[in-house]
Amino acid sequence: MLDRPSKSMIAKQCLEAVALALPAGWGISCPRQGALTLLAKDGRSSELATVVCRSTQPRTLIDVVEKFARTTSTPLEKILILADFVSPRSQVLLLERGINWVDTVNNLRMLSDTPGLFMERQGASSDPWRQSLPLQSLRGLGAGRALRALITSSPPFGLRELALRFQVSAATLSRVIDLLEREALLERSPTGGVEMLNWRGALERWAEDSRGVRASTALACVDPRGLQSLQRNLESTSLPYAATGSFAAQFFAPIAPLRVAALYTPDPIALQRELGLRSADSGANVLLLESSELPSSPDVSQRNGMVLAPLVQIAIDLLSGSGREPAEGKALLDWMEEHQSEWRR
């Protein structure tokens, strides 16, 4: 594996990338260290302050840039980040603040009013140089339990308090909190508790690490009588289950006709027999997902006689799904934003 480039190499590669991306007739110059001048075809120019960042997590990156802006009295829109890698989360934070960036793996966004210039390019979305961090992914059952506990709770709260209330491993909870803090999605209090959580951003970050997991572990079935018949049968079954995905989201933010029902259950085979479902290699309209935990969660709810998975789980299943599911997930997030008192505590 190649070593992460040095700061001097990062600066060199990033400045070369800017020069190559400019329109014909444009150019750059570096009148002094830490400065870049954009030279337009018509002779006008604009100077940007450059900040070189190496192996920087989103939270640290924003802290570094904002401190630089304060100490040098430089407007944020006049700063250009030169980095080895600017993660998707870092890009969101920089865009919110109007900060320009370019990295060594083809990510670039630059905006100048005078002279007028806009350049944007999407490159690598994952860090090619792996880092030795305590937790880099939100995938897995333990991380999922911790995230559901965090997102369902309204700050401020302490780590031990949350672990006891939701029966979640304090060690796993701590690692998830560390990751969210590095991603600038969470802020801690001076005593180590959680003071602020961007729950929507945390869900979207969780979805990045969960794509494709549900489909790869599902028992695919067909209900030849259709999903309305399935819903009626679910209202009378004695077997434990919890609906998720579009099948559950229809009760909160329906945006399209239902095509597939997804159900968590401790015993997919038993539920398949109980509901009279047929196994299917293709054309499935029911997915049975094994879980002994979710159907018995205290956060399940009932709508029209049907048991629904915790709302946070429904959202993550949609956001990490395929086809139109991510769009349905965003619609559900909008509903959750407007009805927080109904699902957060």
N, C-alpha and C positions, 0 to 999 in steps of 0.2 A: 504494500500500500504506500502511495506517495505521501511525503510529509506535507503538512499544511504550509502554504507559502509564507514567507516572512513579510513584514509590513512593507519593506522597500519593494519586494516583488509584487505585492498586492497593488501598490500605488502605480507601478510601471504597467502592469497588465490592464488595470482599470482605465488608465489614461489612454492607452492604446485602443481599448474598446470604445471609448467615447469618440476618439478621432475617427475611427472606422465607421461609426454609426451616423455621423453628421451628414447632412445633405451636401450635395455637390457645391463646391465654392466656399463652404464653411471650413473653419479650422480652430485649433486651440493653441494657447501658449501658456507657459507656467512662469510668470514673472518673478515669483519667489516661492519658497517652500510653503505649502499649505494654501496655495491659491491657484485657481484655474481661470483663464480668460477665454470666453467663447467669442470667436471672431466671425461675424456674419459676412455674407457675400457682398452686402452693400456698404461695408466698412464699419458698421456699428458693432459695439462690443458690450459684454456683460461679464462681471467678475463674480466667481463663486469661491467660497471658502471650502477647502477640502479637509475631511476628517477620515483618517485611515483607521479601520477597525478590523481586528483579527480574532476569530473564534469567539464572537460576541453573541450572547443570548439576547433575546428581544428586550427584556427588562433592562439589562445592562447597557445595551445599545442606546435606548432612549435616554437613559440617565446620562450617558457620556455626551450625547449630542446636545441635550438641553443645558447641561452644565457649560459646554463649549459656547453655546449661544449666549448664555447669561454673562460669562466672563469676558467675552469678546464683543458683546453688544451686536452680534450678527443676527439679522432676521433669519428665521428657520428656512424660509424659501430661498435663501442665498447660500445654503449649505449643500454640499455634495458629499455623500458617504461613499468612500472607496473601501470595499470589503471583500474578503475571500468568499463569503456566502451570505446572502440576505434571505432569510427564511420567509415563507409565505406570511407567517404571523408578524415578523419584523416589517415586511412590506406594508401590511395593513396599518401598523402603528406609524410608520413614516409617512404614508399617504395621508392619514388623518391630520398630520402636522404640516403637510406641504413640503416635506424634505425630499430632496433628490437623492437617487442612489444608483450605483453601478457595482457589480461584483465580477469576480473572475470566472463565473460559470454562466455568463450570458443573461443575467437579470439586469435590467436597466430601466430607469424612468427619470427623465429630465424635462423640466418645464421652465421656460423663460418668457416673460412678457415683453421685454425690450432688450435685444431684438427677439421677435416672436419665434419660439421654437418649442416643439413637443416631440419627444422620442420615448417610446416604450417598447420593451422586449421582454418576453418571458423565457427564462432559461431553466436550469435545474431547480426542482422543487424540494430536493432533499440534499442534506449536507454530504458531499463526497468524502469528507474527512471525518470519520466517526470520532465521537468524543467520549471520554470516560466520565459520564454523568450517572448519578444514582438511578435515575429513571428517565428513559427517553421515549417510551410509548405508553399510551393509555389503554392498550389492548389487554384483555384478560378479565377473569371473573372478579378478582380482588380489586383491581382498579375500577371496574364497573360499580361495585358496591360502594366504594369510597366516593366516586363521582355522583352517584345518585343521592348519597347522604349530603354531600356538599351543596349540590345544585338545589335540592329540595329545601334546604335550610336558609333562613334569612339572617345575614350577619347583623351584628357581631356575635361570634360564638367561639368557644375554646375547643382545641383539638380533643382533649380528654372527654369533654362534655359530649361532643358529637360522636366519638367512638362508642361511648356507653349507650347513648340514645338509639343508635342504629345498629349496635352490635357489629361494628366494623373494626378490623385490625388497626390499632393505632399506628403501627409501623407502616402499613400500606397507606393509610390516610396521610401520614407525614410525607411519604415519598410523592404522592399525588399532589399535595399542597406545594411541595418544593418545585415540581415541574410547572404547575400553573403560575407560580410566582415568577419563575424564570421567563415564562411566556408573557408576562405582564397582564395576566388575566385575574390575578388575585393580589391583594395587599394584606400584610400582617400588621397586627397591633404591636406596640412595644413589648407586650407580654407574650407574644408568640401566637396569639389567637388570630382568627380570620376577621379582618375589618371590612374588606370589600371583595366581592366576587363578581366578575363579569360572566354570569351564568350562561348567557347566550353564546359568548365567545368560547366558553369552556365546552359546551355541547358541540360546537362546530369543530373545535380542536380534537375532541374525542372521536368525532365522526371520521376525521382524516385517518385515524389509526384503526378504524373498525370496518372499513369498506370490504364487502365481499364475505365477511365472516358468517353472517346469518344464512346466506344462500348455500354455503358449502356444508352446513351442518343440518339442513332441513330434510325432513321426510316429505317428499312431494306426493300429493294426492289429488284426486278429482272427486268433487261432489257432483254427480250427474244431474242433480235436481237444482243446482245453482246456489248462490250465496244467501239468498233470502231463506231458503229451506234450511241451510246450515245454521243461520242465526236462530231460527225457531227451535232447532234441535239443541242448540247450545243452551237455550233458556231452560230446558228440562233435564239436561244431563246432570248426573251426580258426581262425575269425574272432575278433578281440579284442572283448571285451564285459565289462561289470561290472554285476551286478544291484543294484538299489537299491529303496527304498521297502518296502512290505509284503512283496514277493517275496523280499527279502533279510532283512528283520527276522524272518521266520518261523523262522530258525535261532537267534534269540536270545530274542525275547519275543513269541511269537505270541499274539494275543488274539482273532482273528476269522478266519473262512474267507477264503482268497485270492479276490480278484475281478479284480485287474489286476496284471500284471507290468511293471515299468519297467526298462529296460536302457540303460546308456550304451554307445556304440559309435562308433568313428571314422567308419563308413560305414553309416548306417541303411538305405539302399537295399540294399546288398550283404547285410546281415544279414537283412533282410526276405525276400530271395530264398532265402538259404541255409536259413532256417527254414520256408519255405513259408507265410509270413503274407500275409494279404489286407489291402489298404488299407481303412480304415473311416471313414465320416463320423460314425457313431454306433455305440454298443454295443461299443466297442473293449475288448479284454482284454489288449492288449500296447501299451506305449508305448516307442518307440525314441528316445533322446535323443543328439544328436551331441556327442561329446567324444573327442578324441584323447588327452587327459591322464589322465582317471580310470581307464580300463581298464589303463593301464600304470603306475599309481601304485605305489610300493613298499609302500603300506599296504593294497592289495587282499588278500583272503584267499580261501580255498576251503572250502566246506562241501558235502559230498555230491557232489563233482565239479563244483560250480557256482562260478564266480568272482563274488565279492561286492565291491562298491565299498568304499572306506574307511568304517569304521563311523561316523565323524563325518559323512560325506556322506549316508549312509543316514538318520541321525537328522535332519539339516536338511531333507532331501527330505520326510520324513514331517511334521515340525513345520510346514513351510510349505505343506503340501498342503491338500486339501479333504476334506469329509465326515468319515469316521472317522479319517483319517490323523493329525491332530494328537494324538488320543488314543493311537494306536499309537506315535507318536513319544515321548510321555511315558512309556509303558510301556518303550520301549527305553532312555530316559534312566535309568529306575530300574535296569534291568539293567546299564547302563554304570557307574552309581554303585557297584554291588556288585562289579563285576569290572574295576576300573580297571587292575589289573596286567596284564590281557590286551590292553589297547589303548593305554595311555599309556606313554611311555618317557622 
